[in-house]
Amino acid sequence: MKANAVYAFQNNQTPPLTDYNLLTTDRALSEAIEREGAAWAIPELAVVGAELGSSANLERARLANSYPPLLRNFDAQGERVDQIEFHPAWHELLTDIAARGFHTGPWAHPQPGAHVARAGGYLMQAQLEAGTLCPTTMTYGSVAALRKDPELASTWLAALYAPIYDPRDVPIEKKRGAMIGMGMTEKQGGSDVRANVTWAARQSDGSYRITGHKWFFSAPQCDAHLVLAQTPEGLSCFVVPRFAPDGRRNGIKILRLKDKVGNRSNASSEVEFDNAFGQLLGEPGRGVPTILEMGTFTRLDCVIGTAGMMRQCVVQALHHVRHRQAFGHLLIDQPLMQSVLVDLVLESEAATALALRLARAFDAAEDETELVFRRALTSAAKFWVCKRGPQLAAEAMEVLGGNGYVEEAVLGRLYREMPVNSIWEGSGNVMCLDVLRAFSKSARTADVVLAELELVRGRNQYYDRAFGALAHRLKGGMFEESEARLVVQELVLTLEAALLLGSSREEVAQAFCQQRLSGGPGSGAVFGNARAPSGAHAILEGAWSEGAHASAD
C-alpha cells in the first residue's frame, strides 16, 4: 500500500470532540431558555457551556467513571467510619456544580426564570457527567420539603444554599456547604413504599430512633437523607443526618455499594439503621406526600438530565458523520444516514423543549394553572423522555459503529447511564399511573393541558388531528389503567409537537409532526424509518453549529 493511501486510510478516523461550547452550538437550548423566561441567564450559561466542553472537564468525567467510589467501613483503629472514597475528579466536578448553583441556586437566589436558567445549566452538565447529578438533584429537591419546617430549615438551608462543595465527613455545624440524599425503597417493597417495615420510635425530646434497612440509599456520603419509616400514625418522613446531635456518627451502617450497570461514578448503597437519630419532617403518617415534595423536583431533573444526554448523543453522532467517509462519500451526505440523523435530532430537540417548558412551570410556584400543568406533565414527561433515551443512545452508538462501542467513546457511558432516569424516582408504570390519577382527580387538569395545546392549532394538519383525538380522550375520560402508557405517549408527543410549533425551528416542528403524529412509518419504534424531509440539510445544520467558538464571546 502506498504511503499516501495509508495516510488517507488513517485520516478517516473522526477526530476527538473537545473544546467546544455546549450552549452556543445548541440553538434549540438557547432558544428554549429565552422562550421560557430566562434570557438574562444566557451570557453566564454561555461561559458555563465553554467550561463544560473543555478538554480538562471531559477528562474529569472520564476519570470519575473509570475509578468508581470505594467503601471503607473501618479505620486503622477498627472504628466504624463507613466513608466513601472518590477519585479527585469527582470532587472537582461537584465543586464546579456547587459554584454554578446547580444544586440550590433557584432557592438561594429566587427570581423570574431561575428554575429555567438552572435547567439549562443542568442539561449541559448532564452532557458532561451524570453520576454527580444524583446528589445534586436530591439536594435541589430536598429544599422544597425542608423549607416547610422552620426548625429543620434553620439547621440545613444555609449550608445547602452555599455555592460551596464541602466533602469533609463532619457534623453539619462544621460544614461550609452541604448535600442531601434519599432513602425510600426496601427489599420487600420496591416502588410500593407503603410496604416498608423500617420503624421510627418517638423519643421524649420529640426526636425519633430509626431501626431497619434501605435496599437503595442514594449517595450515602451526603450530610443527611430524607428517609421513610413507619410510625403508629403510618409511613412518615424523617431527616436522618450523618452525625447525631452529640457529634457522634449516626447509627447508619453502609453494608455495600451497589455494582450498577451505569452511573458508575456515583455511590449507591444498601444500609441498616441501628437506632439512628432522625427528625420528623411533615406530619406523622404523611411521609409519602412529604417526600414527594422532593420527588417532584427530582423527577423534573430526570427529564432534564435525559434530554441533556440525548443532546450529547446527537452531537457525537453529528460530529462523526461530518468527518467519516464510507463508500466514497461523507456519511452525512448519504440519504439513509440523513433519515436516521434527522430522526435523532427531532427527538432530542423535542425533549429539550419539553424539559425547559416544565422548568417554567416550576418557576411559577404561585400560579395555580402552572401547578396543575406540572402535576400532570412532570410524570408524563419522565415516562416518555426517559423511555426514549436508551433507544436514542443505542442508535447514536450505531452511527459510530464499532468506534461507538469501545470505552474510549463517550457513547458507551451515555448508553449505560440512560436507563437509570427511567427507573429512579418511579419507573414507567408508576409514572403513567400518576398521570392517570392527576386527570381523574380533577377535570381542570384536562382543561389546563388542552388550553396549552390549543395555542398552536391550525399550524399543522397532523397536529390538529392528534389534538382532536387527545381532547376527545381526555375530556371524556376514555382510558383505563391498561392503556395508560399509550395515553401518556400520545399526550407527550402532542405537547412536544406544540412546543416545537411555537419555536423558531419551523422545519423541525413540521418534520416532527409528520414523523410522530401522522401514523406513518416515522411513528414506529425504530429511528430512521421515515424518509428524511426535504429540509433535512437545514435541520442537521441548525442542530449543531460545530464551528462555533468554545469561548462565550
Secondary structure, DSSP 8 states (H G I E B T S, - for coil): --HHHHHHHHTTS-----S--TTTT-HHHHHHHHHTT-GGGHHHHHHHHHHHTSHHHHHHHHHHHHS--EEEEE-TTS-EEEEEE--HHHHHHHHHHHHHTTTTHHHHS--TTHHHHHHHHHHHHHHH-STTHHHHHHHHHHHHHHTT-HHHHHHHHHHHHSS------S-GGG-SS--EEEE---TTTTT-GGG---EEEE-TTS-EEEEEEEEEEE-TTSSEEEEEEEETTEEEEEEEESB-TTSSB-SEEEEEE---SS-TTS-EEEEEEEEEEEEEESSTT-HHHHHHHHHHHHHHHHHHHHHHHHHHHHHHHHHHHTT-EETTEEGGGSHHHHHHHHHHHHHHHHHHHHHHHHHHHHH-TT-HHHHHHHHHHHHHHHHHHHHHHHHHHHHHHHHHGGGGGSTTSHHHHHHHHHHHHHHTTS-HHHHHHHHHHHHHH-HHHHHHHHHHHHTTTTS-HHHHHHHHHHHHHHHHT---GGGHHHHHHHHHHHHHHHHHHTSS-HHHHHHHHHHHHS-SGGGSSSTT-S---TTHHHHHHHH--TTS-SS--
